[in-house]
Each structure stands twice: as C-alpha cells, then as structure tokens.
C-alpha cells in the first residue's frame, strides 16, 4: 500500500474520526439514537484507521492522491 493521503488530509480524518467516535457514545446513550450511533462509530473508526495508515482505498479506486511526495515507480 503506497500512501495516498497528505498531512492535512490525515489530520482532518483523525480529528473528524475522533469526533464521530466520541459522538457515537453520546448517541448510543440515547434510546432512539442506537443505529445512528453505530453508523457514526463505524465511519469514525474507518477515518481514524485510514489516517493512521495514510492510505485510503476509495482514493485508490478513484485514482486520487493528496500526498505531496510521489512514490518511486
């Protein structure tokens, strides 16, 4: 897996993912927010994992990259 996320992209993903995970705990505490809480937790976890790895499978499929350094061929 070659990195395809830049530093800003990774930072935004990490912050947004952390906020979604925290919000999921609040939503899971509400009776009617269980499904929304689970969805928020899953999306938040995916964002955090992709931020840590520096690789986004969706970017790969679309041929996108926010990484400033181009990997060697």
C-alpha positions as CSV (number, residue, x, y, z in Angstrom):
1,X,0.0,0.0,0.0
2,X,1.5,3.2,-1.2
3,X,0.5,6.3,0.8
4,X,-2.1,8.4,-0.9
5,X,-3.0,10.9,1.8
6,X,-1.2,14.1,2.6
7,X,-0.6,15.5,6.1
8,X,-3.6,17.8,6.1
9,X,-5.9,15.1,4.8
10,X,-4.7,12.7,7.5
11,X,-5.1,15.4,10.3
12,X,-8.6,16.2,9.2
13,X,-9.5,12.5,9.1
14,X,-8.1,11.9,12.5
15,X,-9.9,14.8,14.1
16,X,-13.2,14.1,12.3
17,X,-13.0,10.4,13.1
18,X,-12.3,11.0,16.7
19,X,-15.2,13.4,17.0
20,X,-17.5,10.9,15.3
21,X,-16.4,8.1,17.7
22,X,-17.0,10.4,20.7
23,X,-20.4,11.4,19.3
24,X,-21.3,7.8,18.8
25,X,-21.0,7.2,22.5
26,X,-23.4,10.1,23.2
27,X,-25.8,8.8,20.5
28,X,-25.7,5.3,21.9
29,X,-26.7,6.6,25.2
30,X,-30.0,7.8,23.8
31,X,-32.6,5.1,23.1
32,X,-33.6,6.3,19.6
33,X,-30.0,7.0,18.5
34,X,-28.6,3.5,18.6
35,X,-28.5,2.9,14.8
36,X,-27.1,6.4,14.2
37,X,-24.6,5.9,16.9
38,X,-23.3,2.6,15.4
39,X,-23.1,4.3,12.0
40,X,-21.1,7.2,13.4
41,X,-18.8,4.8,15.3
42,X,-18.1,2.8,12.1
43,X,-17.4,5.8,9.9
44,X,-15.3,7.4,12.7
45,X,-13.2,4.2,13.0
46,X,-12.7,4.0,9.2
47,X,-11.5,7.6,9.2
48,X,-9.1,7.1,12.1
49,X,-7.6,3.9,10.6
50,X,-7.1,5.4,7.2
51,X,-5.5,8.5,8.8
52,X,-3.1,6.2,10.8
53,X,-2.2,4.1,7.7
54,X,-2.0,7.1,5.3
55,X,-3.9,5.0,2.7
56,X,-7.5,5.4,1.5
57,X,-8.9,2.5,-0.6
58,X,-11.5,4.9,-2.0
59,X,-8.8,7.2,-3.2
60,X,-7.0,4.2,-4.8
61,X,-10.2,3.2,-6.7
62,X,-10.8,6.8,-7.9
63,X,-7.1,7.4,-8.8
64,X,-6.8,10.3,-6.3
65,X,-3.9,11.3,-4.1
66,X,-3.4,14.2,-1.7
67,X,0.1,13.0,-0.9
68,X,2.7,15.7,-1.8
69,X,5.5,13.1,-2.2
70,X,5.1,10.9,-5.3
71,X,6.2,7.4,-4.6
72,X,9.1,6.0,-6.7
73,X,7.9,3.8,-9.6
